[in-house]
Amino acid sequence: MNFLKIYRYFTITAALTFLLSACGGGGASSSALVSPVSASLVQSQTGAMPGDSNVVAIYMDAGPVTTNHVINAMFVDIQICAPGSTTQCAVIDHVLVDTGSTGLRLMSSAIPASLVSALPQVPLGSGVAGECLHFVQGFTWGGVRQLDLHWGGSNYTGEVARTLNTQIIADTDTRVVNAPSSCVVSGGGIANAMQTVAQLGAKGIIGIGVFKYDCGTACVSTTGNGYYACASSCISAATPLASQVTHPISLLTTNNNGSTIALPSLSKNYADQVAGLLVLGIGTQTNNALTQFSSVVSALPYSAGYSAGTFTSVFNGHTLGGSYMDSGTSLNYFPAAGTLPYLVCTPASSTSFVYGLLCPTSPVTLTANIFNTANLAGASTSATVYTVNAQTLVNSASSANAFAGLAGNQTATSNMVFGGSFFFGRSIATLIENQSASGMSVTGPAFAYTP
């Protein structure tokens, strides 16, 4: 069993599969199955319906590598085509939905070789663009190519993001096939490549976070931020916005200001499969209005550097700056110590799935007060955070793929991550930087969520 966790490196965010153990296999009982989305769910949470042109089906299952399945991973299927083509296309399944990063990133191995060759490389300097993304446990490397992204509606006919700059991980183009040494050894000397579907736990990542570009102005005038100009060799390069990996929603014609994720509650706190919705646009048409949301919170702008896209949470006696809502992280993370101490699981082995997770003796619901600013000035919003005993829950359904109430101990006591466990039974919207939405009193970057 695997879970996903977001790690930030400078101004770039991306998803990482963190292998803990191979726990169970097969499916849970049919009584635990949550599929399809009910009409009451979609109408009460979003007003959207499956098949709407701006609606993309989300699903949770074991992931593309069933021998080491992931939990709480929100996947979508998309269609990609060579720019302007209707025949050079392919459907890519199990693409991870990630509100903590920006841009589409696909494994080269998940795309037919003939289609990869038909996707033009993005030029940079005297060569083509390559990108290196660092994580705590490794890195991804690949070229940046352009494609047309088709998603939503019936058979991917709903919305199109044309000429989308996309990272192709493990790109086979000879100019970018080998990661430069500065990519491999920087970031604390980590040299573990995350270049396969099995290593990532997905065939790609679709980052739908709060920023339009994955590096932004930080990369325009300075080097060393992950972009390279590659010809006979790859050299770290400043990169204009037009050459950076770009938010796919920002390129849509109308529904281009953000998106909403809606997931059902899990009556047993676990399920083998879950179906939900990704609704494109916020307040841009009748099926994505914001009237159902009770809370809106601004996030820090790109100028905040490492803290960009975050807010401050006051939770269980801690003030936690650098907090964020992230569908690409499987669990909630917060300090176990506090006014009400949470017990940390004590499995026999450090390789156990529940190692480092929380195991309260009974379910706990506490409220996080969320502020737009680090000095706690102004009004706050609130969110309830539900936590269960991870060991008991996993023991009761070791082969399930979705778990509500799971949380991990954030030992750094510096931030709080509202991860996949927080999304169940909620609608959570992400507003892109400098964008506005009908019904929201702030401009992006911002989040909106139901209690």
C-alpha positions in Angstrom: 0.0 0.0 0.0 1.3 3.5 -0.8 0.2 7.0 0.0 1.0 10.2 -1.8 2.6 13.3 -0.3 3.4 16.7 -1.7 6.9 18.1 -1.2 8.0 21.6 -2.1 11.3 22.5 -3.6 11.9 26.3 -4.1 8.8 27.5 -5.9 8.0 24.2 -7.7 5.4 21.8 -6.3 4.7 18.2 -7.5 3.4 14.9 -6.2 5.5 12.0 -4.9 4.5 8.4 -4.2 5.9 7.4 -0.8 6.2 3.6 -0.6 5.6 2.3 2.9 4.6 -1.4 2.4 2.7 -3.7 0.2 -0.4 -4.1 2.2 -3.2 -6.4 1.0 -4.6 -6.7 -2.5 -7.8 -7.2 -4.4 -11.1 -5.5 -3.7 -13.1 -4.6 -0.6 -16.6 -6.0 -0.1 -19.3 -4.6 -2.4 -21.0 -2.9 0.6 -18.0 -0.6 0.8 -18.2 0.4 -2.9 -19.0 4.1 -3.4 -19.9 4.5 -7.1 -21.3 6.2 -9.1 -21.8 9.7 -7.7 -25.4 10.1 -6.6 -27.6 12.9 -8.0 -28.1 14.2 -4.5 -24.3 14.6 -4.1 -23.6 16.4 -7.3 -26.7 18.7 -7.0 -26.2 19.5 -3.3 -22.4 20.1 -3.6 -21.9 21.6 -7.1 -25.0 21.6 -9.2 -23.0 19.8 -11.8 -23.8 16.5 -13.4 -21.7 13.8 -15.1 -21.6 14.5 -18.8 -21.7 18.3 -18.5 -19.1 19.8 -20.8 -17.1 21.2 -17.9 -17.3 18.1 -15.7 -14.5 15.5 -15.5 -15.1 12.2 -13.6 -12.8 11.6 -10.7 -12.3 8.1 -9.5 -10.3 6.4 -6.7 -9.1 2.8 -7.1 -5.9 0.8 -6.6 -4.0 2.8 -9.1 -2.2 1.6 -12.3 0.2 -0.7 -10.4 -2.1 -3.0 -8.4 0.7 -4.9 -6.6 1.5 -1.7 -4.6 -1.7 0.2 -4.6 -2.1 3.8 -3.6 -4.7 5.2 -1.2 -6.8 8.3 -1.5 -5.4 9.1 -4.9 -7.9 11.1 -7.1 -7.5 10.0 -10.7 -8.9 11.3 -14.0 -8.7 10.0 -17.6 -7.8 12.5 -20.2 -7.3 12.6 -24.0 -4.2 14.2 -25.4 -3.6 15.0 -29.1 -0.8 16.5 -31.2 -1.5 20.3 -31.4 -4.4 20.8 -33.9 -4.8 17.1 -34.7 -8.0 15.0 -34.3 -6.3 11.7 -35.3 -3.0 11.7 -33.5 -4.5 11.2 -30.0 -4.4 8.9 -27.0 -6.4 8.5 -23.8 -4.3 8.4 -20.7 -5.8 6.9 -17.6 -4.8 7.2 -13.9 -3.7 10.8 -14.1 -3.4 12.1 -10.5 -5.4 15.3 -9.7 -3.2 17.6 -7.6 -4.3 20.9 -6.2 -0.9 21.4 -4.8 1.0 21.8 -8.1 0.7 23.4 -11.5 0.7 21.8 -14.9 0.3 18.5 -16.7 3.1 15.9 -16.4 2.9 12.6 -18.1 5.0 9.5 -18.2 6.5 9.0 -21.6 5.9 5.3 -21.2 2.1 5.9 -20.9 2.0 7.6 -24.3 2.3 5.8 -27.7 5.8 6.5 -29.1 4.4 7.8 -32.3 2.4 10.4 -30.5 5.3 11.5 -28.3 7.3 12.1 -31.5 4.5 14.3 -32.8 4.5 16.6 -29.8 6.7 19.6 -30.5 9.5 20.4 -28.0 9.3 23.8 -26.4 12.4 25.8 -27.4 14.7 27.3 -24.8 18.0 29.1 -25.5 19.8 27.3 -28.3 18.1 24.0 -27.6 14.9 22.7 -26.0 13.4 23.0 -22.5 14.1 20.3 -20.0 12.7 20.4 -16.4 14.0 18.8 -13.2 11.6 18.5 -10.2 13.1 17.6 -6.8 11.4 15.7 -4.0 12.5 14.6 -0.6 13.1 11.0 -1.9 14.0 11.6 -5.5 13.5 13.6 -8.7 11.7 13.6 -12.0 13.3 14.7 -15.2 11.9 15.2 -18.7 11.4 17.5 -21.7 8.7 20.1 -22.1 6.4 19.5 -25.1 3.2 21.0 -26.3 -0.1 19.1 -26.8 -3.9 19.7 -26.9 -5.6 18.4 -23.7 -9.3 17.2 -24.2 -11.3 16.5 -21.0 -14.9 16.9 -19.7 -18.2 16.1 -21.4 -18.8 12.8 -23.2 -15.8 11.1 -24.7 -13.5 14.0 -23.9 -15.5 16.5 -26.1 -16.2 19.1 -23.4 -13.2 21.4 -22.9 -9.9 21.8 -24.7 -6.6 23.4 -23.5 -4.7 24.0 -26.7 -0.9 24.0 -27.1 -0.4 23.2 -23.4 3.2 23.1 -22.2 3.5 19.7 -20.6 6.4 17.9 -18.9 7.0 14.5 -20.5 8.8 12.5 -17.7 11.5 10.2 -19.0 11.3 11.8 -22.4 13.2 9.7 -25.0 14.4 12.7 -27.1 18.2 12.4 -27.2 18.6 16.0 -26.0 16.7 15.4 -22.8 17.0 11.7 -22.3 19.6 12.0 -19.6 19.1 14.1 -16.5 22.0 16.6 -15.9 24.3 15.9 -13.0 23.1 19.0 -11.2 19.5 17.6 -11.2 20.6 14.2 -9.9 22.8 15.4 -7.1 21.2 18.7 -5.9 18.5 18.9 -3.3 20.5 17.2 -0.5 22.4 14.7 -2.8 19.2 12.7 -3.6 19.8 10.5 -6.6 16.7 8.4 -6.7 14.9 8.7 -10.1 11.1 8.9 -10.0 10.8 8.1 -13.7 8.3 5.2 -14.0 4.6 4.6 -13.4 5.5 2.2 -10.6 7.7 4.8 -8.8 5.2 7.6 -9.1 2.0 5.5 -8.5 0.3 7.3 -11.5 0.7 7.7 -15.2 0.9 11.4 -14.8 -0.1 14.4 -12.7 -2.5 17.1 -13.6 -1.7 20.1 -11.4 -4.7 22.4 -10.9 -3.4 24.5 -8.1 -3.6 28.2 -7.4 -0.8 29.4 -9.8 -0.8 29.8 -13.6 2.8 28.8 -14.1 4.8 26.1 -12.3 7.7 28.4 -11.6 6.5 31.9 -12.5 8.6 35.0 -12.4 11.2 33.3 -10.2 12.4 31.4 -13.3 12.2 34.3 -15.8 15.3 36.1 -14.7 17.3 33.6 -12.6 18.8 30.1 -13.1 18.9 27.2 -10.8 15.1 26.8 -10.5 14.7 23.5 -12.3 14.6 24.5 -16.0 17.4 23.7 -18.5 18.2 24.6 -22.1 19.2 21.3 -23.7 21.1 20.7 -27.0 24.4 18.7 -26.9 24.2 19.1 -23.1 21.7 20.6 -20.6 22.5 24.0 -19.0 20.5 25.6 -16.2 18.6 28.5 -17.8 16.3 31.4 -17.0 12.9 30.5 -18.6 10.2 32.9 -19.9 6.6 32.3 -18.8 5.7 31.2 -22.4 8.1 28.3 -22.1 7.1 27.1 -18.6 4.7 24.2 -17.8 1.3 25.9 -17.6 -2.0 25.4 -15.6 -4.3 23.5 -18.0 -7.5 25.3 -16.8 -6.0 28.7 -17.5 -6.0 27.9 -21.2 -9.7 27.1 -21.4 -12.0 29.6 -23.2 -14.5 30.4 -20.5 -14.1 28.1 -17.5 -10.6 29.3 -16.9 -10.5 30.8 -13.4 -10.2 27.6 -11.3 -12.1 24.4 -10.4 -14.0 22.5 -7.8 -13.5 18.9 -6.5 -16.5 17.2 -5.0 -16.3 13.8 -3.3 -18.9 11.8 -1.3 -18.6 10.9 2.3 -17.5 7.4 3.2 -20.1 5.9 5.5 -17.7 3.2 6.8 -14.6 5.4 6.6 -13.3 3.2 3.8 -14.2 2.1 0.3 -12.7 0.0 -2.5 -13.7 2.6 -5.2 -15.0 6.2 -5.0 -16.5 8.3 -7.7 -16.5 12.1 -7.6 -16.4 15.2 -9.9 -13.9 17.8 -11.0 -15.9 20.8 -12.2 -14.0 23.3 -14.4 -14.6 27.0 -13.8 -15.9 28.8 -10.7 -19.0 30.9 -11.0 -18.7 31.0 -14.8 -21.9 29.1 -15.6 -24.9 27.7 -13.8 -23.4 24.4 -12.7 -20.3 25.8 -11.0 -21.8 28.6 -8.8 -20.2 29.2 -5.4 -23.4 29.7 -3.4 -23.0 26.3 -1.6 -19.6 27.2 -0.1 -19.5 28.5 3.5 -15.9 29.5 3.7 -13.4 31.3 1.5 -9.7 31.9 2.3 -7.0 33.8 0.4 -3.6 32.2 0.0 -0.2 34.0 -0.1 0.8 35.3 -3.6 3.7 34.1 -5.6 5.9 36.8 -4.2 5.9 35.0 -0.9 8.4 32.5 -2.3 8.4 29.1 -0.6 5.2 30.1 1.3 3.3 30.9 -1.9 -0.2 29.3 -2.0 -0.4 28.8 1.7 -2.4 30.2 4.7 -2.2 30.1 8.5 -4.1 27.5 10.5 -4.6 27.6 14.3 -5.2 24.0 15.3 -5.0 22.1 18.6 -2.8 24.8 20.3 -0.5 25.4 17.4 -0.2 28.3 14.9 0.7 26.6 11.7 1.8 28.9 8.8 2.5 27.4 5.5 -0.8 25.4 5.5 -2.6 24.4 2.3 -5.3 22.2 0.8 -3.9 19.5 -1.4 -5.6 16.7 -3.2 -2.2 15.2 -4.2 -1.4 14.4 -0.6 -3.3 11.3 0.6 -3.6 12.2 4.3 -4.0 15.1 6.6 -0.8 16.2 8.4 -0.5 18.1 11.6 1.5 17.9 14.9 0.4 15.0 17.2 1.4 17.1 20.2 -1.0 19.8 21.3 -3.8 20.8 23.7 -5.3 17.4 23.0 -2.4 15.1 22.3 -2.9 12.5 19.5 -1.4 9.1 20.0 1.1 8.1 17.3 0.8 4.6 16.0 3.4 2.2 17.3 3.7 -0.7 14.8 6.3 -3.4 15.3 8.2 -2.4 12.2 9.1 1.0 10.8 8.1 -0.3 7.3 4.5 -0.7 8.4 2.0 1.3 6.5 0.8 3.0 9.7 4.2 4.0 10.9 4.1 7.8 11.7 0.3 7.9 11.4 -2.0 8.8 14.2 -3.9 6.3 16.3 -6.3 8.1 18.8 -8.1 5.7 21.0 -11.5 6.9 19.6 -12.4 9.2 16.6 -11.5 12.8 17.2 -13.1 15.9 15.5 -11.3 19.2 16.1 -11.7 22.6 14.5 -9.0 24.4 12.6 -9.3 28.2 12.4 -7.9 29.5 9.1 -6.5 32.9 8.6 -5.4 34.7 5.4 -2.3 36.2 7.2 0.4 35.0 9.4 -0.2 37.6 12.1 -3.8 36.3 12.6 -5.3 39.7 11.7 -8.8 39.9 10.4 -11.6 37.4 10.4 -11.0 33.6 10.2 -12.9 30.7 8.7 -13.1 27.3 10.3 -12.9 23.7 9.2 -13.5 20.5 11.1 -10.8 17.8 10.9 -11.8 14.2 11.6 -9.2 11.7 12.7 -9.5 8.0 13.4 -7.2 5.2 14.6 -5.2 4.4 11.5 -4.2 0.9 12.7 -7.8 -0.1 13.5 -9.1 1.3 10.2 -6.5 -0.4 8.0 -7.0 -3.7 9.8 -10.7 -3.5 9.1 -10.2 -3.0 5.4 -6.6 -3.6 4.4 -7.4 -3.9 0.7 -9.5 -0.7 0.5 -8.2 2.2 -1.6 -10.0 5.1 0.1 -9.9 6.0 3.8 -11.5 8.9 5.6 -10.0 10.2 8.8 -6.4 9.2 8.3 -3.7 11.6 9.5 0.0 11.7 9.8 2.2 13.3 12.5 3.8 16.5 11.2 6.9 16.5 13.3 8.2 19.9 12.0 5.2 21.7 13.7 5.4 24.3 11.0 2.4 23.7 8.8 -0.8 21.8 8.3 -1.8 19.8 5.2 -5.5 19.4 4.5 -4.9 16.3 2.3 -7.1 13.7 0.6 -8.7 12.7 3.9 -10.1 16.2 4.2 -11.8 16.1 0.8 -14.4 13.4 1.6 -17.9 14.8 1.9 -16.8 18.2 0.7 -16.6 20.5 -2.2 -13.3 22.3 -2.4 -12.6 25.0 -5.0 -9.2 26.4 -6.1 -9.1 29.9 -7.5 -6.1 30.7 -9.8 -3.9 33.7 -9.1 -5.2 37.1 -10.3 -8.6 35.5 -11.2 -11.9 36.4 -9.7 -15.1 34.4 -9.4 -18.7 35.3 -9.0 -19.6 34.9 -5.3 -16.1 35.2 -4.0 -15.0 38.4 -2.3 -11.3 37.8 -3.0 -9.1 37.3 -6.1 -6.8 34.3 -6.4 -4.8 32.6 -5.1 -7.6 31.4 -2.9 -9.6 28.3 -1.7 -13.3 27.8 -1.0 -14.6 24.8 0.9 -17.7 23.4 2.6 -17.4 22.8 6.4 
